[in-house]
Amino acid sequence: MANLESINNRLLLAARRLDQAAEDIRDAQFEPTRGNIEHIGKALSEIFELQHKIYGAKPELKPNYLNEESLHPQADGLLTEFLGEAIGLEEAGNNEGAVKKLEEFLLLESTPYHQELARSEISRLEGV
């Protein structure tokens, strides 16, 4: 018989499979790669929304990592802001501007972890 736990388990499995499919699309360069991966991202977003509702009804199913507070909430917020702007620039076809935006972030005080995330995104944008 179906219950919230079994539904959540199926959603977890579906999310893992979708994540793997996104990697496969990237590796196979299935065009339009970005658009195809965005479709999977939208599906994952819907799954996460359902899981959030399940966790509201049955908090004991919520993974512990979702209960942990960030050690660096300011750096998280700042990086999210800069990444959002960089993604907008990239989507407009301005990879150079996106790289410059992330380089601006690197000039700010931040954690090594957040700087590494920004550097990784810069490398991706530069095709390194």
ZINORSUL-V884256 format. One record per residue. N is the residue number from 1. SS is DSSP state (A for helix, B for strand, O for the rest). PHI is phi in radians with two decimals (none if undefined). PSI is psi in radians with two decimals (999 if undefined). Layout:
BEGIN
n & ss & phi & psi
N & SS & PHI & PSI
N & SS & PHI & PSI
END
This chain:
BEGIN
n & ss & phi & psi
1 & O & none & 2.38
2 & O & -1.25 & 2.48
3 & O & -2.58 & 3.08
4 & A & -1.08 & -0.59
5 & A & -1.16 & -0.78
6 & A & -1.19 & -0.63
7 & A & -1.13 & -0.79
8 & A & -1.05 & -0.73
9 & A & -1.08 & -0.71
10 & A & -1.16 & -0.67
11 & A & -1.15 & -0.68
12 & A & -1.06 & -0.78
13 & A & -1.12 & -0.76
14 & A & -1.07 & -0.73
15 & A & -1.11 & -0.72
16 & A & -1.10 & -0.74
17 & A & -1.17 & -0.70
18 & A & -1.13 & -0.70
19 & A & -1.07 & -0.74
20 & A & -1.12 & -0.68
21 & A & -1.11 & -0.66
22 & A & -1.10 & -0.73
23 & A & -1.10 & -0.71
24 & A & -1.11 & -0.74
25 & A & -1.05 & -0.78
26 & A & -1.08 & -0.86
27 & A & -1.15 & -0.63
28 & A & -1.45 & -0.13
29 & O & 0.92 & 0.81
30 & O & -1.29 & 1.86
31 & O & -1.41 & 2.53
32 & O & -1.35 & 1.97
33 & A & -0.94 & -0.91
34 & A & -1.06 & -0.80
35 & A & -1.10 & -0.71
36 & A & -1.16 & -0.69
37 & A & -1.20 & -0.60
38 & A & -1.10 & -0.65
39 & A & -1.05 & -0.75
40 & A & -1.15 & -0.69
41 & A & -1.03 & -0.70
42 & A & -1.15 & -0.71
43 & A & -1.11 & -0.73
44 & A & -1.10 & -0.69
45 & A & -1.05 & -0.72
46 & A & -1.13 & -0.71
47 & A & -1.09 & -0.78
48 & A & -1.10 & -0.62
49 & A & -1.13 & -0.76
50 & A & -1.09 & -0.75
51 & A & -1.09 & -0.69
52 & A & -1.03 & -0.72
53 & A & -1.15 & -0.71
54 & A & -1.08 & -0.77
55 & A & -1.14 & -0.51
56 & A & -1.19 & -0.66
57 & A & -1.42 & -0.57
58 & O & -2.35 & 1.37
59 & A & -0.97 & -0.46
60 & A & -1.18 & -0.27
61 & A & -1.48 & -0.25
62 & O & -1.19 & 2.19
63 & O & -1.07 & 2.53
64 & A & -0.99 & -0.64
65 & A & -1.11 & -0.39
66 & A & -1.36 & -0.25
67 & O & -1.61 & -0.24
68 & O & -1.35 & 2.42
69 & O & -1.51 & 2.60
70 & O & -1.15 & 2.51
71 & O & -1.34 & -0.37
72 & O & -2.40 & 1.17
73 & A & -1.08 & -0.59
74 & A & -1.16 & -0.77
75 & A & -1.15 & -0.66
76 & A & -1.03 & -0.85
77 & A & -1.12 & -0.73
78 & A & -1.16 & -0.78
79 & A & -1.11 & -0.72
80 & A & -1.03 & -0.74
81 & A & -1.08 & -0.85
82 & A & -1.18 & -0.69
83 & A & -1.11 & -0.69
84 & A & -1.05 & -0.78
85 & A & -1.15 & -0.71
86 & A & -1.13 & -0.70
87 & A & -1.11 & -0.72
88 & A & -1.05 & -0.74
89 & A & -1.14 & -0.74
90 & A & -1.09 & -0.77
91 & A & -1.12 & -0.47
92 & O & -1.45 & 0.04
93 & O & 1.50 & 0.24
94 & O & -1.91 & 1.23
95 & A & -1.10 & -0.63
96 & A & -1.08 & -0.74
97 & A & -1.14 & -0.65
98 & A & -1.12 & -0.74
99 & A & -1.09 & -0.79
100 & A & -1.07 & -0.68
101 & A & -1.08 & -0.75
102 & A & -1.25 & -0.54
103 & A & -1.16 & -0.57
104 & A & -1.07 & -0.73
105 & A & -1.05 & -0.71
106 & A & -1.11 & -0.42
107 & A & -1.36 & -0.28
108 & O & -1.49 & 2.81
109 & O & -1.22 & 2.20
110 & O & -2.69 & 3.06
111 & O & -1.46 & 2.72
112 & A & -0.99 & -0.65
113 & A & -1.07 & -0.84
114 & A & -1.19 & -0.61
115 & A & -1.13 & -0.69
116 & A & -1.14 & -0.68
117 & A & -1.06 & -0.76
118 & A & -1.14 & -0.74
119 & A & -1.10 & -0.68
120 & A & -1.09 & -0.73
121 & A & -1.18 & -0.65
122 & A & -1.07 & -0.77
123 & A & -1.07 & -0.73
124 & A & -1.09 & -0.77
125 & A & -1.14 & -0.59
126 & A & -1.47 & -0.09
127 & O & 1.29 & 0.44
128 & O & -1.44 & 999
END
